[in-house]
């Protein structure tokens, strides 16, 4: 057999473990060819290094061809983990066999012959004595008989550490006060021990293993916290019969078992100018305050049960631990120097009575939550009382350094309330103020119209690719244009920034959300008509924009949102001071029986092109005096109908290939957004149109987000009219009915509808009123919102302006339009309607 000189790395304490392992029948796991080749490698001295660890052995070799393969032998406890080999990795199976023989040889020799050579550096070290420790001495008469011939006794020094109950082993000389490490690096060499001392050391190792101690970093560690108290109470006494036991005073705290940490907190203002505050955590254990330097250790631990040496075994409730971590994590949102905005105080509301506020902060909370002071609204006498309350509520939040979300049900006037907030803030003439409204492109005309109608002192500017500077009071931008013009807006500081339909930023990583996050504004306002409960995850993104940190991290929020109803109630409580939502039923006393609202709808590019072509053709026809009167009248009336169709959707025009033209017109885009919001709120919606093809296009658009069974139709071709009516009336959730204006005008009752949309307003109000009366019959409870969809800058827009602003003139024009016997009056009437 060749002389072998394999380098060996191992811990003395683990030799009994490896002795047990190699004593088992490990050969049975290998194929015969692996055993044969492995023995040959072993005998040839090819194994160059063996390193033993607790769970594995690392084997490296050098073969005759100069290659240096290696392998790992894995164990779980005493059991060898065998991984079958193939012909391709046959060598690694043989290497493991050779490694086993090498381990078997030196482990057995080492255990049986204490004088065997060892590669571990072995030097004697005098240990330092801990003056804070106590010692339980064992007299020579009390030691086992096997130890009486020994010159040394084995002393175990127990201590409490974060990782568990720890002890170090030392040899204590009986003659002189000298301690020498018994195990691990720089320990007393085994060959210097007597037989009885070697036996005592091996017995200590066995007892430590059975108790659950592991040897690492030169100490024995019991890190299974549930076993610690039991070991100290039940087993340590037996150890005292064999060893000298030393333990520091903190070990006794471990005997008390698990103790609950009580947490309270103190909030104090640290910057009155910016309205910031900070939190001081005040944990105690059995009434004893925890040192500030230990607080981070407690709440950054991986487990709810931990060892803090000065306090023993402590437990922290998951609620308290999560609470502290989330508040501390909130600082990562950019709060400088540990300062936290005051609105975060509301996030601490779940902490209840354990949160102490300074007098200043308590006063801030009290004034925030109390009813705001009233103001003079004489300049805005068109506002209803509930709208005035919303304005005062939002401005009060702004004054307290908070931002707001108005989530009123559709139709209650979120637009006009927002403009009222602008007006109230603008009345404070401290400096020129600019306001920003970001909204879907489809509702830009609504913002412009409402501002011109109710707040004409404000000058509006619509952001576009041609905008070079911001020079008006209110900048209105679509989400797309905001993203495209981000660089220009980065240099502007707005008084208030508003996100209309705030769910547009529900994706936190989208470019639109990033652009919104970069808006510089003193105050922020989010608008949505969707109930908070229906879109909890959208709410997180909205509030990250409004008040960073208030709702914690997205992951934590998602976990809570998918959890119990009580967790959702906690979210609602946390955001409730900053969210205002009124239902139509709650303000019914202030509303008229029927509320009419015009929705201006921008045309799509293709739609506008078709409309302009028709408009030009109609104007030319009006100037053509060559045709006879009846032909001319018929042509003009036909062109007016085509103009109305183009206002609805270009696909209604007979020459447009609707199969290849897939772009929705402006009305369908606006209608789809509104209907989706209403259905999420469980509302019943009626949509009227004169054109049945338009109803089909609307239905196709709604089917993208509405189940087919929630859409009903009632047109002239509907044979059983009672069936869709009954299904609509008796539905228990949000549904839609598409009704042709003529079919819905007589003989039906749809009193359960909450919202009505007139997709193409009839020029004769009597026809509209007849349809609406189907909804608002005697016996109905509640009010009806009626929306007229009007294409911006079109003949529809012109007719509505005449209806509203010059009712007498409009009635005259309508009468003249009906009187086709007088061609002169007829032509002049149409010219008036088509005038720019």
N, C-alpha and C positions, 0 to 999 in steps of 0.2 A: 504493500500500500504506500502510495506516495506521501511524503510529509506535507501536511496541510497547514496553512498559515492564514486561515480566514479571519478577517477582522470582525469582531463581535461587539455589538452595541445593545445594551439591555439595562433594565433596572433590577437591582437585587430583589426588590419587593415583589416583582412579578415572576420570579423563578418558580415558586410553587404553582402558579397558574399555568406556566408553560410545561412544568413537570406533569401536571394532570393531562394536558393536551396531548403530549407525545406518548403518554402511557396508554392512550386509547388506540384502538385498531384503525389507524388512519390509512393503512395500506389498501384496505378493502375498496376504497373509492377509485383507485387508479387501475388502468388496463395493464396487462402483463408487460407489454412492450414499453410502457412508460416506466414501470418498476425496474425493468432490466436496464434500460438506458440511464435512468436516474441513479441506480447503484453504481454504474460505471463512471458517471460524472463525479459522484461522491468519492469513490476510491481513487480517481485520478487527481483529486485535489483541485477540481475546477471551480469550486465555490470560493469566491474571493471575499465576500462580505455578507454578514447576517445582522440585520437590525430588528430587534423585537420591540413591538409596541403592544398596547393593551388589546387591540382588536386585529392586529395584522403583523405579519413578518415580511420584511423586504429582503429578497435574495438576489444577489448579483454574482455573475460567474465570468470566467474567461476561458474560451474554448481553444482547441488546438489551431483552428483556422484564424485566430486573432480576434474573432468577434466577441462582444461583451454583452450577452443577453441578460435580462433580469425578469423577475416575476414577483408577484405578491400573493402570500398565503393569507386568506381572510378567515376570521373566526367570529362567531357570535356566542359569547360566553365560553364554554369549554368545547363547543361543537365546531368542527371544521366545515366551512362553507365550500362545498365541492361544485365546481363549474365544469361540466363535461367538455373535453377537448375534441377537436377534429384532426384530420390528417394534416391540416395546414398549421395547426398550433400544437402539434405533438411535442415539440421541443419544450414548450412551457409546462406541460404536464410532467415531463421528466425533470425539469429544473425544480419543480415543487417537491418531487420525490427526493432529489439530492439535498434540497434545503431541509426537509424533515429529518433526514439522517444526520445532517450537521447539527441541527438544533437538539435532536435526541441525545447525541454524544455529549455535548458540553453541558447541557442542562442537568442530565443525570449525574455526570461527574461533579458538577458544581454543588449540587444538593448533597450528594453522598460524601464527597471529599472536600471539606471546607478549605483545604489548602490549595485548590486548583488555581491556575493563573487566571487573571482577569484584566481586560483592557481598560477598565474604568479607572480614571485617575483617583487614587485613594490617598487622601491626606487627612491628618487629624486636625480638627478645628475646635477651639474652645468657644462654646456658645455663650451669648450674653444673656444674663438673667433679667427677666421683666420685673421691675420693682413693684408694678401694679398688680402682680399675680399673687394668688394664694396657692399653698402647696399642701397636699395631703401626703405625709410621709408614711412609709410602711417600714416597721422595724424588722431587723434581721430575723427575729424569732417568728415574725408573721409571714416571711417569705416561704415559698415552696422549698422542700428539702433539696431539690435539684439546684437551687440557687445558692445554697449555703457555702458551696465550695468556690463560687464565683467571686472575683475581685470587684465586680461592678454590678449595679442594679440598673434596670431599664426604666427610665423616667419618660413619661408622656406629658407634653405641654399642650393643653387644650386651650383654644381661643375661639372667639366668635368673629366671623368675618362675613362680608357681603355674600360670598359664594357658599357659605354654610358653616357647619361645625368643623373645626380644623384641629389636628394635633401633629406635633413634631416629636420624633423619638430621639432620645439622648441616652448615652451611657453615663451614669453617675458613679464616679469612683467612691468606694466606701471609705477610703482613707483620707482623701483630700477633697476639698470643695471644687471639683472640676467636672465640667460636662463636655461630652464629646458626641457629635452627631452619630446616630446609630444607623441611619438609612439615607440613601440618596447621595448627592454629590458631596465630596469631601468627607465621607463617613469613615468611621473606623474600619479598616480592612477586616474581612471575615476571618482570614487566617490568624488574626490576633485574638479571636474570641475563643473562650473555652468551650467545651462540648455543651455544658449546661447553658451558657450564654447564647450559643447558636440555636439551641433548642428553644430558649425563651423568645428569641427574635422571630423564629419561624412560627411560634405559637401566636405571637402578637399579630403577625401578618395574617394568619388564618382567621383570628378573631375579628380583625378589622374588616376583612373581606366579607365575612358573614354579616357583620353589622351594616354593611353597605358603604363603607369608606372606599374611596379610590385614591390611588397615589398619583399625584401630579404636582409638578413644580416643587419637589422636595418636601411636600407635606401630604398627609392623609386628609381627605375631604369627604364629609358626609353632606351632600348637596340636596338630598331628598328631604325637604323641610318637614313633611309629616312624620318622619322617623326620628327627628332630632330630639324632641321632648321626651319621647318614649325611651330612647337610648339613655339619656341622662338620668331618667328616673328609675329605669328597670335594669339597665345593663352595667352602668358605670361602677356600681358597687362591686360587681364580680371582677371587674378589671383591677380594682384596688387590691384585690387579693394577690395579684401577680405583679403589678407594676406600681411605681411611684407616680401618682397623678398630680399634675399641676394644672391649674386652670385660672384664667383671668376672671375678674369680677363680672365681666359681661356675659360669661357662659351661664351664670345663674339666671339671667334674664330669659335665656332660651328655654329654661325649665318651666316658665310660666305659660308656654304654649302660644297660640295665636291670639294677638290682641288687636282690637280694631282701632284704626286711626280716625280721630274726629277732625273734620276740616271746617274751618270758617275762613272768611276773607274780609279784608278791609279795603274799600275803594276810597281813594283820595285824589282831589284835583291837583294837578301839577303845572298847569299852564292856563290861566284864565283867559288869555288872549285867543288861543286856538281852541279852547274848550276841551283839552285833553285831560286824561286821568290815568292812574296806574293802579294795579291790584297788588296787594300784599297778602300772601297766603299765610294762614295761621293754623297749621296742623298741631294736634296734641295727642299724646298717648297716655291714657289714665290720668289726664289732667296735667301732664308734664309737657311743656312746649317743646317742639322739635326745633333744633338749631337750624338757622336759615341755610347753612351750607349743606344740610342733609335733605332739604326739600326737593331739590332737583333729582337726587338719587331715588327718592321715594316715588316720584311721579314719572320718572323716565324708565323705571324698571319694566321688564317684560311681563311680569306676573303680578296679579293682585295681592299675592302673599309673598312677602320678602323678609330678608333679614337686614335690619339696620343695627349694627353692633351695639350702639348706645341705648337701643330701645327693645332689642330682642326680635321676636317674630311678630311682624305687623301685617295687618290686612287692610286693604283699601277697597272701598266699594267701587264697582265698575262705573257707577254714575259720577262719583267724585273724581276718579282718575280721568275719565273721558272729559269731564268738565274742565279740569285744569289744563289738560293737554290741548283742548280746543282753544281756550283763551290764549294760552302761550303761543299756539300755532298761529293765532290771528295776527301776531306781530309780524309774521312773514309777509303780510299783505302790504308792507311798506311803511308801517307806523314807525317813525323815527325815534331813536333813543328810548325805546320802551314805552312811548306814549301811545295811549289808546283813545280813539274818539269817544265822546260821551255817549253816542248812540249805542255803543257796545254794552252799556249798562243794562239795556233792555234784554240783551242776550243772556245776562246773568240772572234773569228773573226766576229761572228754575231753581236757583240756589237758595231762594227763599230767605228765611230768617237768619241763616248763617252768613249772609252778606251784610256787612256794616258799611254804611255810607257816611261820609263826612257831611256836615250841615250844609255845605255849599252844594254838594251833589244831590242830597236829598231834596233841597229846594229846587234844583234843576229838574228832577224827575216830577215833582209835584206840579210845577208850572207847565211842564210838557203835557201832562196827562189831563189837566183840568180844562174846562171849556174856555176857548180863547175869547178875548175881549172883542166886542163888536166894533164896527167902523161905519163910516158914512158911505152908503151905496147909492146915493141919490143920482150919481152920474151913470149908474148901471141899473136903473129901475126896471129893466126888462128881465132881470134875473129872478128866478124863483127862490124861495127861502132856503130850500135844501142846497141849491147851487151856491148861495152866499155862504152857507155853513162850510161847504167844501173849500171855498177860497180861503176863508179864515183859518180853517184847519191846516191847510198846506202852508200858508204863510207862517203860522205859529211853529210848525215843524222846522221851516227854514231858519227862523230866528233862533232856534235851539241847536242849530248845527246839524240837523237831520234832513233827509230827503224823503220823498213821498211817492206813493202809488195810488192812483184813483182807478178803481176797478168797478165803477158803476155799470149796471145793466145797460145794454144798448138802448139809446134813445133818450137818456136822461141828461145829455148835454155835456159830455166830457170836453169837447172842443171849446164850447163857450165858457166853461169853468176855467179852463187853462188860460184862455185869453183874459179872463177876469183876474187871475193871479198876476199875469203880466202887468195889467193896468194898475193893480194895487201896489205892486212893487215899483212901478214906474212913477207913481205919485210921489215917491221919496226922491226929491230932486237933488240928490247928492252928487250924481254924475250921470252922463249919458249911458244908457243901458242897451245892450243888444240881447235878443232872445233867439234861441234856436229850436226849431221843431223838425224832428226827423220822423218820417212817416212813409207808408207805402205810396208809390207813385199814384195809385188810383184815388187816393183821398186828398192829394194836394189841392185840387180845385175846391174841396169842401172847406179846407182851412182858409184859403184865400177869400172865398165868398163870405164865410162867417165873420172874418176880420173886417172886410169891407162893409158888411151890413151893420154889425154891432159895435165895432171899435174902429171907426174910420180915421181916428187920429193916429193909428199905427200904420206905418208904411211897410208893406211886405215885399220880399224879394225871393224868387224861386231859384234855387241853385241849379245851374246847368253847366254843360261843357263850355259855354261861352262866358261864364261869370269870371270876371277879373278881380273884383274886390267886393267886400261886404259893406254896403253903404246904406242899408235900410234898417228899420227897427227890428223887424222879425225876419229871420232867414228860414225859409221852408225848404227842406231837402229830402229827397227820397233816399232810402237806404243805399241804393246803388250809387247815386251821385255823391253821397257822403263818403263812400269808400273811394271813389275816383278822385275826389278833391280833398283828400285827407291832408296833404301837405299844406294847402292854402288855409284850411281850418285850424291847423295846429298853432297858428300864430294869433288866433282870435280868442279872447276871454269873454265868454258869455255870462250874463247874469243868471239865466235859467236855460238848461238844456232839457228838451222833452223828447221821449221816445213814445210815439203813438204806435199801438199794436206792438207792445214791448216783447211779445213772444218771438219777434223776428230775430232776436239775439239769443235764442235758446241754445244754439250750438256754441259753446265757449271758445272753440278753436277757429271758428270761421273768420274770414277777412272782415265781414260786416261787424261782428262782435268786437274784433280788435280795433276797427275804426271808431266804433262807439266808445270804447274804453279810453281812447285818446282825447276825447272831447274835453276841453277845459271850460268848466262852468262852476260858478259859485254854488248854485243849487241844481238839483236834478229832480225830474218828475217823470214817472213811468205811467202810461195809460194802457189799460187792457179791459176788455169786457167779459173775459172768461173767468168763471169762478176759480178761486185759488185752489180748491180741492181737486179740480180737474187736471191741472197742469203743474204739479208740485215741482217737478224738475226744471220746468221753465222758470218757475219763481226763483230758483236758486241763481240762475244766470242774471235775471233781472235785478236781484238784490246785490249780487256781486258788483253790478254796475252802479246801483244806487248807494249802497253802504257796504264796502268791502269788509269781510270778516264777520258780519252779523250772523250769517247762517253757516259758518264753518267751512270745511273743505267739501268739495263735491262728493268725494267718496263717502264721507260720513253722512252727508245729507241724503245720498241715495240709499244708504243702509237704513237710515231712519224712515225714509219715505216708503220703503218696502216692508217696514216692520208693523207693529201694532197700531191700532187706532189711537192709543194714548200718546204714542210718539208723534203722530200727525197733529194731535191736539196741542202738543208742546210746540211744534213748528208754528201753528196758527197763533198761539199765544205770544210767541216770540216776535212775530212780524205784525201783529194786530195794531200796535200803536202807529204804524207807518202805512197801513193799508186802509183805504176808505171804499167800501162797497155798499151801495144802496140798491135794493130791488125796486122795480116799478110799483109793486104792491105796498112798499113801505112809504112811498111819497105820493100815493094815489090821490090824496086830498088836495094836493097842489096842482094836479094835472087836469087838463080838460078831458072830456070824454074821448075825443079823437085828436091825436097829435099828428100833424102833417109835417114831414121833413123832406126837403129836397136834397137828393144826393147827386152832386155834379160828378159826371164820369168822363175822364179823358178818353178820347178815341185812340185806338191803335193806329199805327202808321198807315197800314193798308186801308183800314176803315176810313181814315181821314182823307186819303187820296180818292177813294170812290165817292165819298160825300162831296168833296170839292168839285169833282167832275160833274156830278149831278146838279149841284147848285149853279154852276156856270151855265149848264144847259138850260135849266129852268129860267134863269134870268134872260137868256137869249130868246127863249120862247115867249116870254112876256113882252119883249120888244118887237116880236115878229107880227106885223099887221097884215101879212099876206094871206094867212089862213082864215077860213070862215069862223064865225063866233063859236059854234058848237064844237068844232074840231079843236079849236084853240083852248076852250075851256076844258075839254076832256083830256087833252095833252097835259095841261098844267096840273090838273087834279091827279093825273097818273104820276107825274114827276114829284108832286108833293108826297104821295104815298111812298115812292121810291126813296125820297129823302128821309122819311120817317123810318123806313126799313134800314137804311144805311146808318141811322143814328143807333139802332138796336144792335145790328151786327151785319157786316158786309156780306156774310154768307146767305142772307135773306134775299139778296138781289139775284134775279133769275140767271144772269150771265156769269155769275161767280161760281166756280167749281168748288162746292163746299167740301168735297172729299179731299181735295188737294190743299185747300186753305184751312189749316188747322189752328190758326191763331185766333184766340178768343177776342171778341170785341171788348171795349172798355166796360160796358155794363155788366157783362158776365163776370169779369174779373172782380169788380166791386161787389156784385151780388154774392158770388161764391164765398168771399171773405166774411161777409156779414152773416150769411146763412150758417156757415160752419160754426161761428161763434154762438149763434142763437141755439143751435141744436145741442151744443155742448152744455148749454144752460137749461136744456129740457123744454125749450119753447116750441110752440106750434106756429108754422109760417105758411102764409098764402102768397103765391106769386101770380099776378094777373098779367096777361098780355093779349093784344088783339091778334097776334100772329102765332098760330099753332106751331109753325116751324121753329120760331124763336123759343117756344117752350121746350121743344125737343133738344135744341142746342143747350139750353139751360140745364135740362135733365142730364145730358151727357157730361156736363161739367160737374154737376153735383155728385154723380156716381163715382167720382174719383175719391170722395171721402165720406159718402153716405151710402148705407146699405139700400139696395133696391126696394126692400119691403117697407122702407120709411118714406118712400116717395109715391104720391098718388096723383092721378091726372083726371081732370074734368074738362072735356071739350065737347064740341058739337057732335063728335062721333062716338061719345061715351053712351052706350045703350042703357046700362043700369046705373043711373046717376046716384041712386041712394047708397050703393055699396061703397064707393070711395068716400062719400060724405060721412057715412056711419063710422067707417074705419078711422077717418081723420078725427072725428068728434070724440071717439072712445079711446083713442091711443093714450097710453100712460107715460109716454116719453116724447122727446122732440121728433116731430115729423114735418114733412113739406107737402103741400098740395099745389100743383100747377093747374091754373084755371084760365081758360080763354075768357076774355072780358065779356063777350056776348053770352057764353054759356053760363057764366057765374052771375049774371046780372039778375036773373029771375028764377024763382021757384026753388031755391036752395037756402039752407040755413047753416052757417059755419061759425057759430058763436063762440067756439072754443079756440079760435085763432088769437094769438097774441100780437103778431106782427104781420103787416100787409105790405107787399112790394108791388107797385105799379111799374112794370118793366118798361112800358111805353105809354106815358101819360096821354090820356085822351084829351083832345082839344076842347071837347065839351064836358065841363065839370059835372054835368048832370049824369053822364054815363058813368063817370068814376064814382060818384056818390051812390049810384044804384048798386054798384058792385060792393062798395064798402059797407052799405047797409046790410048786406048778407052777414057780415061779421058783427055789426053793432046793433043787433035787434033788441027789442025790449026783453028784459030778463037776463041779459048778459051782466056779469060782474067783472069789474076791472076796466081798464082803459085800453085803447087800441092805438098802436103806432103805425102810421101810414107813411111809407117811403116812396117818393117819386124818383125814379132813376132818369136823370136828365143829362143828355150828352152835352158836354161843355162846348160853348161857342157855336151851337147848332140852331136849327129852326126850332127845336124843342126848347132850347134855352131862351130864345127870343119870345116864344109864346108864354113861357112861365113868367118872364119879366113883365110882359104886358098884363098877365093875369094878376100879378102881385102889386105892381107899381101903378098901373093905369087901368084899374078894373073897368071903369066906365068905357074907356076906349076899346078895351078888349071885347066887352059885350057887344059893342057896336060893330067891331070888326067881325066877330063871330056871326052876328046876324047878317052882315053883308056877304060873308062867305057862303052862307046858306042860300042867300038870294042870288041865284045865278041868272036871273032874268035880266038883270042890269049888268051888262058886260063891263061897262066902265068902272062901276063900283067894285066888281069882282077883281078886275086886274089890279086896281089900286090897292085893294085889301091885301092881295098876295104879295105885292111889292113891299108893302109895309112890314109884313111878316118876315120877308127875306132880307130886309134892310140890315146893314151891318151895325 
